[in-house]
Amino acid sequence: MLTSFKLALRNLLGAGLRTWLNVIVLSFSYVVIIWYNGLMDGWNAQAKYDMINWEIANGQLWHQEYDPYDPFTIEDSHGKIPQDLKEEHIAPVLITQATIYPEGRMQSIVLKGIDVNQSVLELPTDKLKTDIEEIPVIIGTRMANNNKLEIDKDITIRWRDANGTFDAAEARIVGIFKNNVPAVDNGQFWIPLDRLQKMLQMEDEATIIITDNPDIGNKTYNGWVFRDQAFLMTEIEEIVKSKKGEFVKPTLRVT
């Protein structure tokens, strides 16, 4: 063992400058790899934290017809809120497609009704507690910047109710919030749940039910499917894994 160590030390010292260049390059490479993986882990943790606080809480009940990646399911994905859940700490959300007309342009949006008294998410729904004649709306900063919307600005919304009849009304921006979750910002208009239920003629109905109690998933509700945090975060987990894999994957060069 001692002989091997002496031989290795002699070879290192004999290589001179080349040895130190290899040491420096390898050390720098390992530092960058560790830094990048730390950055990815931090980004992943922050993204999860924001999603929990702004979008998914401790899980969601989806209407059995609801598919967030298929807009054609939205029209039929709504049902009565289970009576047992009304005693839980929940935030029912009714979702529909609509159209707005900012500055003479036509743009499709996702119109979401949420309980103004909810405290499951960090959405500032208390700003929706107003007695104005127009439909009160809160939006994210991205939505506001992309459509040049600001607080107290009125805008026309057109939607279709449960009978397929189109209707339209004036809405007023009563709040603009800043967050890092595109799913609650991009193309989203948030209004009071009871107001949207009345507009769509869907009294006491919702599309998803966001909950603070993960044990709700232990029960069965007819027409509803429970989605836990692991399911709802699958996409972001896959993104982080792919980013890490691309960074550490060796590159082969043919010379």
C-alpha positions, 0 to 999 in steps of 0.5 A: 500500500505504501509503495502504491501511494509513493508511486502515485504521488511521484506520478502526480508531481512528475506531471507538473502543471498538467496535474494541477490543471486537471485538479482545477478543472475537475474541482470547478466541474463538481462545484458547478454540478453541486450548485446546479442540483442545489438550484434545481432542488431549491426551485422545485421546493419553491414551486411546490410551496407556491402550488400548495399555497395558491392552487392545490392546498392538500388535495382536490376533488375533481368532478368525474368529467373534468380534465384540465388538459381537455377544454371540451370537458369543461362544459359538462364537468360540474356537479352538486357540492356534496353536503358532507363537504360543506362542513369541511375547510374547502374552497369550491371552484366552478370553471367555465370558458368565456370571452373578454374584449380588451381594447376591442380585441377578442380573447378567450379566458377561463372564468373561475368562481370561488367562495369569497370567504375561503381561506384555503388558498392565498388568493385575495378573494376578500377583494371580491366582497363588494356590492358593485353592479358589475361583476367583481374580478381579481386577476394576476399581474401577468394577465393584467400586463398582457391585456393592459388591465388595471384596477377599477377598469371595466371590461365586457365578459361573454359566457354560455350558461347551462342551457347553451344560451350566450349572455354578456355583462360588464365586469370590473377589476377590483384586485390584481395579485402577484404570484408565481403559479401560472395556473392561477394567473395566465388567462384566468378571471376569478369572480365570486362563486355564487355570482358565477353559479347564478350566471351559469344557472348551476346553483350550488355546483362546482367543478373542483373542490380544493381542501385543506384536509387530505383525509377527505380522500379516504371517503368516496363521493359519488361523481367526484375523484380525489387527487392528492398532492403527489398526483397534482405535482407530477408534472413539475416533478417530471420537469425537474427530473428531466432538467437534472438528467440533461445536465449530468448526462455525458456527451459523446463526441465522435472525432 
